[in-house]
Amino acid sequence: MFRTRIGEQTELALMEHRHARELFALIEANRAHLRAWMSWVDQRRTPGDVASYVATSLKQFAVGQALHVGIWQQGKLCGMINCYPIDWPNKASYLEYWLGAPQQGKGIMTASCRAVMDHLFGTLDLHRLTIRCAAENQRSRAVAERLGFTFEGLSRDAEWLYDHFVSHAVYGSLKADKIKK
């Protein structure tokens, strides 16, 4: 299992079945905000959809394919960080994250990602992490930059987001980069 505290206010924990209703409520409360950048939002329209997502994420975790972590601020779920898929032969993975609108701008995501990175580079001994986000999503790009990721370029029209293509800004971090800092 994965669980860690960040200061007195924030806790990270592996998403479990018991969190599905709380996760659905968070998605529902932030649906328009999340839909601007996340292509999965319309796939999680009901509590059952979210429960299925949590069940799948736990299966992925059990076989070492993924880590899906909830972020709790003062005991309330406020966002997620996903590490998926884990490519063991290349010791690499992707970092994806989102936060409810009311919690943005408080440093929660940067601190939370840093803790997950410590786990991925330290405990799991991964070599490389990649962040891909919509090029226009300045908040997400700022998190990657605060974490010390290197901007590696743009992937043009990389994702179909409901009714248009978006380009992705691609950032990378190596375990060796983390050690240098």
C-alpha positions in Angstrom: 0.0 0.0 0.0 1.0 3.6 -0.5 0.3 6.3 2.2 2.3 9.3 3.2 1.8 12.7 5.0 3.0 16.0 3.7 3.1 18.4 6.6 0.1 18.6 8.9 -2.6 19.3 6.3 -2.0 16.9 3.4 -2.1 13.1 3.1 -1.6 10.9 0.0 -3.0 7.4 -0.1 -3.7 4.7 -2.7 -7.2 5.0 -4.0 -9.4 2.2 -2.6 -13.0 1.0 -3.1 -14.1 3.0 -0.1 -13.0 6.2 -1.8 -15.2 5.8 -4.9 -18.2 7.9 -3.7 -15.9 10.7 -2.5 -14.0 10.7 -5.8 -17.3 10.8 -7.8 -18.5 13.8 -5.7 -15.2 15.6 -6.3 -15.3 14.9 -10.1 -19.0 16.0 -10.2 -18.2 19.3 -8.3 -15.3 20.0 -10.7 -16.7 18.5 -14.0 -16.5 21.7 -16.1 -13.1 22.7 -14.7 -11.7 19.2 -15.4 -13.3 18.8 -18.8 -11.3 21.8 -20.1 -8.1 19.6 -19.9 -9.0 16.0 -19.2 -10.4 13.6 -21.8 -11.6 11.0 -19.3 -14.2 13.2 -17.6 -17.1 12.1 -19.7 -16.2 8.5 -19.1 -16.9 8.9 -15.3 -20.5 10.2 -15.3 -22.0 7.9 -12.5 -20.9 6.6 -9.2 -20.7 3.2 -10.9 -18.3 4.5 -13.5 -16.0 5.8 -10.8 -16.2 2.6 -8.8 -15.2 0.7 -11.9 -12.2 3.1 -12.4 -11.1 2.5 -8.8 -11.4 -1.3 -9.2 -9.3 -1.2 -12.4 -6.7 1.1 -10.7 -6.4 -1.4 -7.8 -5.9 -4.3 -10.2 -3.2 -2.3 -12.0 -1.5 -1.6 -8.7 -1.7 -5.2 -7.6 0.2 -6.3 -10.7 2.7 -3.5 -10.6 1.3 -1.6 -13.6 0.2 1.6 -11.9 -0.1 3.8 -8.9 -3.3 5.9 -8.4 -3.0 8.2 -5.4 -5.6 10.4 -3.9 -4.7 13.7 -2.3 -6.5 14.6 0.9 -6.3 18.2 2.3 -7.6 18.5 5.8 -9.3 15.1 5.5 -11.1 16.0 2.3 -10.3 14.4 -1.1 -9.2 17.2 -3.4 -7.3 15.6 -6.3 -5.3 12.7 -7.7 -1.9 11.8 -9.0 -1.6 8.8 -11.4 1.5 7.0 -12.4 0.5 4.8 -15.4 1.6 2.8 -17.1 4.7 1.6 -15.4 7.1 0.4 -18.0 9.4 -1.9 -16.0 11.9 -2.9 -18.7 12.7 0.7 -19.3 12.1 1.8 -15.6 9.8 4.6 -16.8 6.3 6.0 -16.3 4.1 8.9 -16.8 2.9 11.3 -14.1 -0.7 12.7 -14.5 -2.4 14.9 -11.9 -5.4 17.0 -11.3 -6.8 19.1 -8.4 -10.2 20.5 -7.7 -10.5 24.2 -8.6 -10.8 25.5 -5.0 -7.5 23.9 -3.9 -5.4 25.2 -6.8 -2.7 27.8 -6.3 -1.8 26.6 -2.7 1.2 24.5 -3.5 -0.7 21.2 -2.8 0.0 19.6 -6.2 3.7 20.5 -6.3 4.3 19.1 -2.8 2.2 16.0 -3.5 3.9 15.3 -6.8 7.3 15.7 -5.2 6.4 13.0 -2.6 5.1 10.6 -5.3 8.3 11.2 -7.3 10.4 10.4 -4.2 8.5 7.1 -4.0 8.8 6.3 -7.7 12.5 7.2 -8.0 13.5 5.9 -4.5 11.3 2.9 -3.5 10.4 1.7 -7.0 13.8 2.7 -8.5 12.3 4.1 -11.7 14.8 5.9 -14.0 12.5 8.3 -15.9 9.2 10.1 -15.4 7.3 12.0 -18.2 4.6 14.6 -17.8 2.4 15.3 -20.9 -0.1 18.1 -20.5 -2.1 20.4 -22.9 0.3 23.0 -24.1 -2.2 25.7 -23.1 -2.6 24.4 -19.6 -0.3 26.9 -17.9 -1.1 25.6 -14.3 -0.1 22.1 -15.2 3.0 23.2 -17.0 4.0 25.3 -14.0 3.8 22.2 -11.7 6.2 20.3 -14.0 8.6 23.3 -14.1 8.5 23.7 -10.3 9.3 20.0 -9.9 12.4 20.5 -12.0 11.3 18.6 -15.1 13.0 19.5 -18.3 10.8 20.8 -21.2 11.5 18.3 -24.0 9.2 19.7 -26.7 5.7 19.9 -28.1 3.8 17.0 -29.5 1.5 18.6 -32.0 -2.2 17.7 -32.0 -1.5 14.8 -29.6 -4.9 14.4 -28.1 -8.5 14.6 -29.2 -10.2 16.6 -26.5 -14.0 16.2 -27.1 -14.2 18.5 -30.2 -10.7 19.6 -31.0 -7.1 18.5 -31.0 -4.7 19.8 -28.3 -0.9 19.7 -28.5 1.0 18.4 -25.5 3.9 20.0 -23.8 6.3 17.1 -22.9 8.5 17.2 -19.8 10.9 14.6 -18.5 12.8 14.0 -15.3 15.5 11.4 -14.7 16.4 9.9 -11.4 19.9 11.3 -11.9 18.3 14.8 -12.2 16.6 14.4 -8.8 19.9 13.3 -7.2 21.7 16.4 -8.5 19.2 18.8 -6.9 
